[in-house]
Amino acid sequence: MPQEGVEIIDYLKNPLNKSELKALISKMDIQPSELIRKGETIWKENFKGKTMNEDDYLDAMAAYPKLIERPIVEAGDKALVCRPPELVLEFLG
């Protein structure tokens, strides 16, 4: 059960659009390419080996949300991929 004040967004069921992804990635202070799950079959079959810019990565994640690393925890103006799960406690401090 989530804590009060915590919102869980299942972005596999409710995908983020490109501008939402861009805002989230900005909070993480990373490049879009760093948020891609490159072990996914979708990646291997459709994108691996192709020359892509950071905008292309955003398009790929918007079209195929399964490519987004997870779980992501967002608090205020910061966000982080919290793997292993213990990072959540450290992140929320």
TIFIZA-677949 format. One record per residue: residue number from 1; x, y, z of N, C-alpha, C, O in turn. Coordinates in steps of 0.1 Angstrom, whole numbers, plus 5000, padded with zeros to 4 digits. Each point is the difference from the previous one (the first is absolute). Layout:
N
+------+------+------+------+------+------+------+------+------+------+------+------+------+
| zase |  nc1 |  nc2 |  nc3 | cac1 | cac2 | cac3 |  cc1 |  cc2 |  cc3 |  oc1 |  oc2 |  oc3 |
+------+------+------+------+------+------+------+------+------+------+------+------+------+
|  NUM |    X |    Y |    Z |    X |    Y |    Z |    X |    Y |    Z |    X |    Y |    Z |
...
+------+------+------+------+------+------+------+------+------+------+------+------+------+
END
This chain:
93
+------+------+------+------+------+------+------+------+------+------+------+------+------+
| zase |  nc1 |  nc2 |  nc3 | cac1 | cac2 | cac3 |  cc1 |  cc2 |  cc3 |  oc1 |  oc2 |  oc3 |
+------+------+------+------+------+------+------+------+------+------+------+------+------+
|    1 | 5008 | 4988 | 5000 | 4992 | 5012 | 5000 | 5009 | 5013 | 5000 | 5008 | 5001 | 5009 |
|    2 | 4990 | 5008 | 4982 | 5008 | 5012 | 4999 | 4998 | 5009 | 5012 | 4989 | 5000 | 5006 |
|    3 | 5021 | 5007 | 4997 | 5000 | 5010 | 5011 | 4990 | 5011 | 4996 | 4999 | 5003 | 4988 |
|    4 | 4996 | 5004 | 5022 | 4992 | 5012 | 4997 | 5008 | 5010 | 4993 | 5012 | 5002 | 5004 |
|    5 | 4982 | 5004 | 4986 | 5008 | 5010 | 4993 | 5008 | 4995 | 4988 | 5007 | 5007 | 4993 |
|    6 | 4993 | 4979 | 5006 | 5008 | 4994 | 4989 | 4990 | 4996 | 4989 | 4990 | 4994 | 5003 |
|    7 | 5014 | 5009 | 4985 | 4992 | 4997 | 4989 | 5008 | 4990 | 4991 | 5011 | 5002 | 4997 |
|    8 | 4983 | 4987 | 5000 | 5006 | 4989 | 4992 | 4994 | 5002 | 4986 | 4988 | 4999 | 4998 |
|    9 | 5021 | 5002 | 4992 | 4996 | 5001 | 4986 | 5005 | 4988 | 4993 | 5012 | 4999 | 4998 |
|   10 | 4979 | 4993 | 4997 | 5004 | 4988 | 4992 | 5001 | 5005 | 4986 | 4990 | 4999 | 4993 |
|   11 | 5022 | 5005 | 5003 | 5001 | 5005 | 4986 | 5000 | 4990 | 4989 | 5000 | 5003 | 4988 |
|   12 | 4999 | 4984 | 5016 | 4997 | 4990 | 4990 | 4986 | 5000 | 4996 | 4996 | 4998 | 4988 |
|   13 | 4995 | 5006 | 5022 | 4986 | 5001 | 4997 | 4996 | 5014 | 4996 | 4990 | 5002 | 4992 |
|   14 | 5017 | 5008 | 5013 | 4997 | 5014 | 4997 | 5013 | 5006 | 4995 | 5007 | 5007 | 5008 |
|   15 | 4997 | 4991 | 4980 | 5013 | 5004 | 4995 | 5002 | 5015 | 5001 | 4991 | 5008 | 4999 |
|   16 | 5021 | 4996 | 5003 | 5004 | 5014 | 5000 | 5002 | 5005 | 4986 | 5005 | 4992 | 4991 |
|   17 | 4991 | 5020 | 5006 | 5003 | 5005 | 4987 | 5014 | 5006 | 4999 | 5007 | 5000 | 5011 |
|   18 | 4997 | 5005 | 4978 | 5014 | 5004 | 4998 | 5003 | 5012 | 5009 | 5011 | 5000 | 5006 |
|   19 | 4980 | 5009 | 4996 | 5003 | 5012 | 5008 | 5001 | 4996 | 5015 | 5008 | 5005 | 5007 |
|   20 | 4984 | 4986 | 4997 | 5000 | 4995 | 5014 | 5013 | 4992 | 5003 | 5006 | 5002 | 5010 |
|   21 | 4998 | 4990 | 4980 | 5013 | 4993 | 5001 | 5012 | 5010 | 5001 | 5009 | 4999 | 5008 |
|   22 | 4990 | 5011 | 4983 | 5011 | 5010 | 5000 | 5001 | 5007 | 5014 | 5011 | 5003 | 5005 |
|   23 | 4978 | 5001 | 5001 | 4999 | 5007 | 5013 | 5006 | 4990 | 5011 | 5007 | 5005 | 5008 |
|   24 | 4989 | 4983 | 4991 | 5004 | 4990 | 5010 | 5016 | 4998 | 4999 | 5007 | 5000 | 5010 |
|   25 | 4997 | 4998 | 4978 | 5015 | 4998 | 4998 | 5008 | 5012 | 5004 | 5011 | 4999 | 5005 |
|   26 | 4983 | 5013 | 4993 | 5007 | 5012 | 5005 | 5001 | 5000 | 5015 | 5011 | 5004 | 5005 |
|   27 | 4979 | 4991 | 5002 | 5001 | 4999 | 5015 | 5011 | 4990 | 5004 | 5005 | 5001 | 5011 |
|   28 | 4998 | 4990 | 4980 | 5009 | 4989 | 5003 | 5015 | 5005 | 4997 | 5009 | 4993 | 5005 |
|   29 | 4992 | 5017 | 4987 | 5013 | 5005 | 4996 | 5008 | 4990 | 4992 | 5012 | 4998 | 5003 |
|   30 | 4981 | 4995 | 4988 | 5006 | 4990 | 4992 | 4996 | 5003 | 4985 | 4992 | 5009 | 4998 |
|   31 | 5014 | 4983 | 4993 | 4996 | 5001 | 4986 | 4989 | 4989 | 4997 | 5000 | 4990 | 5007 |
|   32 | 4991 | 5012 | 4984 | 4990 | 4990 | 4997 | 5005 | 4986 | 4997 | 4994 | 4990 | 5004 |
|   33 | 5018 | 5010 | 4990 | 5006 | 4987 | 4997 | 5003 | 4992 | 5012 | 5001 | 4988 | 5000 |
|   34 | 5001 | 5019 | 5012 | 5004 | 4993 | 5012 | 4987 | 4994 | 5007 | 5002 | 4992 | 5010 |
|   35 | 4986 | 5010 | 4985 | 4988 | 4995 | 5006 | 4995 | 4988 | 4992 | 4989 | 4995 | 5004 |
|   36 | 5018 | 5001 | 4986 | 4995 | 4989 | 4991 | 5004 | 4987 | 5006 | 5012 | 4998 | 5004 |
|   37 | 4979 | 4992 | 4996 | 5002 | 4986 | 5004 | 5005 | 4993 | 4987 | 4992 | 4995 | 4992 |
|   38 | 5021 | 5004 | 5006 | 5006 | 4995 | 4988 | 4999 | 4985 | 4999 | 5004 | 4994 | 4990 |
|   39 | 4992 | 4999 | 5021 | 4999 | 4986 | 5000 | 4986 | 4995 | 4995 | 4998 | 4988 | 4997 |
|   40 | 4993 | 5021 | 5001 | 4986 | 4997 | 4996 | 5000 | 4995 | 4985 | 5007 | 5006 | 4992 |
|   41 | 4985 | 4985 | 5005 | 4998 | 4994 | 4987 | 4996 | 5011 | 4990 | 5005 | 5001 | 4989 |
|   42 | 4986 | 5008 | 5016 | 4996 | 5012 | 4991 | 5012 | 5008 | 4996 | 5001 | 5004 | 4988 |
|   43 | 5008 | 4998 | 5021 | 5012 | 5008 | 4996 | 5009 | 4992 | 4990 | 5004 | 5006 | 4990 |
|   44 | 4998 | 4981 | 5013 | 5009 | 4992 | 4992 | 4994 | 4999 | 4986 | 5008 | 5000 | 4990 |
|   45 | 4979 | 4998 | 5009 | 4994 | 4998 | 4986 | 4998 | 5013 | 4992 | 5000 | 5000 | 4988 |
|   46 | 4999 | 5011 | 5019 | 4996 | 5013 | 4993 | 5011 | 5011 | 5000 | 4999 | 5008 | 4991 |
|   47 | 5010 | 4992 | 5019 | 5008 | 5011 | 5001 | 5015 | 4997 | 5001 | 5009 | 5008 | 4996 |
|   48 | 4995 | 4980 | 5009 | 5014 | 4997 | 5002 | 5008 | 5002 | 4988 | 4996 | 4995 | 4989 |
|   49 | 5015 | 5011 | 5012 | 5009 | 5002 | 4988 | 4997 | 5012 | 4992 | 5008 | 5003 | 4991 |
|   50 | 4980 | 5004 | 5011 | 4997 | 5011 | 4992 | 5006 | 5013 | 5006 | 5002 | 5001 | 5012 |
|   51 | 5001 | 5008 | 4980 | 5005 | 5013 | 5004 | 4988 | 5008 | 5005 | 4991 | 5003 | 4992 |
|   52 | 5009 | 5001 | 5021 | 4989 | 5008 | 5005 | 5005 | 5012 | 5008 | 5011 | 5000 | 5006 |
|   53 | 4981 | 5011 | 4993 | 5003 | 5011 | 5009 | 4991 | 5000 | 5012 | 4992 | 4991 | 5001 |
|   54 | 5010 | 5018 | 5008 | 4993 | 5000 | 5013 | 4985 | 5001 | 4997 | 4992 | 4994 | 5008 |
|   55 | 5004 | 5014 | 4982 | 4986 | 5001 | 4997 | 4994 | 4987 | 4995 | 4988 | 4997 | 5003 |
|   56 | 5020 | 4995 | 4989 | 4995 | 4987 | 4996 | 4998 | 4991 | 5012 | 4990 | 4992 | 4999 |
|   57 | 5018 | 5009 | 5011 | 4998 | 4992 | 5012 | 4986 | 5003 | 5007 | 4993 | 4992 | 5004 |
|   58 | 5004 | 5021 | 4996 | 4988 | 5005 | 5006 | 4988 | 4994 | 4992 | 4990 | 4995 | 5006 |
|   59 | 5011 | 5006 | 4981 | 4990 | 4994 | 4991 | 4998 | 4985 | 5003 | 4988 | 4995 | 5001 |
|   60 | 5023 | 4998 | 5000 | 4999 | 4985 | 5003 | 4993 | 4997 | 5013 | 4992 | 4991 | 5001 |
|   61 | 5012 | 5017 | 5010 | 4994 | 4997 | 5013 | 4985 | 5004 | 5000 | 4992 | 4994 | 5006 |
|   62 | 5004 | 5017 | 4986 | 4986 | 5004 | 5000 | 4992 | 4989 | 4992 | 4989 | 4997 | 5004 |
|   63 | 5017 | 4997 | 4986 | 4993 | 4990 | 4992 | 5000 | 4987 | 5007 | 4990 | 4992 | 4999 |
|   64 | 5021 | 5005 | 5008 | 5001 | 4987 | 5007 | 5004 | 5002 | 5014 | 5012 | 4999 | 5004 |
|   65 | 4978 | 5003 | 5005 | 5003 | 5003 | 5014 | 5008 | 4989 | 5007 | 5006 | 5003 | 5010 |
|   66 | 4993 | 4985 | 4985 | 5008 | 4989 | 5006 | 5015 | 5003 | 5000 | 5007 | 4993 | 5007 |
|   67 | 4997 | 5015 | 4984 | 5015 | 5004 | 4999 | 5005 | 5008 | 5011 | 5012 | 5002 | 5002 |
|   68 | 4979 | 5004 | 5006 | 5004 | 5010 | 5011 | 5004 | 4992 | 5012 | 4993 | 4991 | 5005 |
|   69 | 5019 | 5012 | 5000 | 5005 | 4994 | 5013 | 4990 | 5003 | 5011 | 4994 | 5011 | 5000 |
|   70 | 5005 | 4980 | 5009 | 4991 | 5002 | 5011 | 5005 | 4993 | 5013 | 5008 | 4990 | 4998 |
|   71 | 4987 | 5013 | 5013 | 4990 | 5011 | 5003 | 5007 | 5013 | 5001 | 5012 | 5001 | 5004 |
|   72 | 4981 | 5009 | 4993 | 5004 | 5014 | 5001 | 4993 | 5007 | 5012 | 4988 | 4999 | 5001 |
|   73 | 5019 | 5007 | 5007 | 4994 | 5008 | 5011 | 5003 | 5014 | 4998 | 5011 | 5005 | 4997 |
|   74 | 4978 | 5003 | 5004 | 5001 | 5014 | 4997 | 4995 | 5008 | 5013 | 4990 | 4996 | 5006 |
|   75 | 5018 | 5013 | 4998 | 4997 | 5009 | 5012 | 5004 | 5014 | 4997 | 5012 | 5003 | 4999 |
|   76 | 4978 | 5006 | 5000 | 5004 | 5014 | 4997 | 5006 | 5001 | 4987 | 4995 | 4996 | 4990 |
|   77 | 5017 | 5010 | 5010 | 5007 | 5003 | 4988 | 5011 | 4990 | 4997 | 5009 | 5002 | 4992 |
|   78 | 4990 | 4986 | 5014 | 5010 | 4989 | 4999 | 4993 | 4987 | 4996 | 4988 | 4998 | 5004 |
|   79 | 5019 | 4993 | 4989 | 4995 | 4987 | 4997 | 5012 | 4990 | 4999 | 5011 | 5005 | 4997 |
|   80 | 4986 | 4983 | 5005 | 5011 | 4990 | 5000 | 4994 | 4986 | 4997 | 4989 | 4996 | 5005 |
|   81 | 5019 | 4996 | 4987 | 4996 | 4986 | 4999 | 5005 | 4993 | 5012 | 5012 | 5000 | 5004 |
|   82 | 4978 | 4995 | 5004 | 5003 | 4994 | 5013 | 5002 | 4985 | 4999 | 4991 | 4992 | 5004 |
|   83 | 5020 | 5004 | 4991 | 5004 | 4986 | 4999 | 5014 | 4999 | 5006 | 5009 | 5006 | 4994 |
|   84 | 4993 | 4986 | 5016 | 4991 | 4992 | 5008 | 4990 | 5008 | 5008 | 5002 | 5012 | 5002 |
|   85 | 4986 | 4982 | 5002 | 4990 | 5007 | 5007 | 5004 | 5008 | 5012 | 4994 | 5010 | 5004 |
|   86 | 5017 | 4986 | 5002 | 5005 | 5007 | 5012 | 5003 | 5015 | 4997 | 5001 | 5008 | 5009 |
|   87 | 5002 | 4995 | 4979 | 5003 | 5013 | 4996 | 4988 | 5010 | 5002 | 5002 | 5012 | 5002 |
|   88 | 4986 | 4983 | 4999 | 4988 | 5008 | 5002 | 5002 | 5007 | 5014 | 4998 | 5012 | 5001 |
|   89 | 5005 | 4980 | 5009 | 5001 | 5006 | 5013 | 5012 | 5011 | 5001 | 4998 | 5010 | 5006 |
|   90 | 5013 | 4986 | 4987 | 5011 | 5010 | 5000 | 4996 | 5012 | 4992 | 5003 | 5012 | 5004 |
|   91 | 4990 | 4987 | 4985 | 4996 | 5011 | 4991 | 4990 | 5009 | 5008 | 5002 | 5012 | 4999 |
|   92 | 4988 | 4982 | 5008 | 4991 | 5008 | 5007 | 5005 | 5005 | 5013 | 4994 | 5009 | 5006 |
|   93 | 5017 | 4985 | 4999 | 5008 | 5004 | 5011 | 4992 | 5004 | 5012 | 5007 | 5004 | 5010 |
+------+------+------+------+------+------+------+------+------+------+------+------+------+
END
